């Protein structure tokens, strides 16, 4: 019984002290952590799409029907679209075909 407990403790310590994986390192989006002019918001419009939008969050009127990219994934890897969902316009993942 002590051997099993010691093994579980050793495994839990390894899991806690592991460095971040490559995928976690590439998801860092420092420009999503600062507010952008002119409206002092975290998300912003870049040409014909929105950057730093949150999946399942509500959209503003100017974003309805538009495409955007998630703030929680690697830059331009998770494409979202502002669609009406249940009770409000929300950012939903775009299905790749």
Protein Blocks (a to p, Z undefined) as FASTA:
>chain_A
ZZmmmmmmmmmmmmmmpccdfklmmmpcfklmpccdfkopabdcehjacehiaehiacdf
klgopacddfkbcehkbccddddehjaccddddddZZ
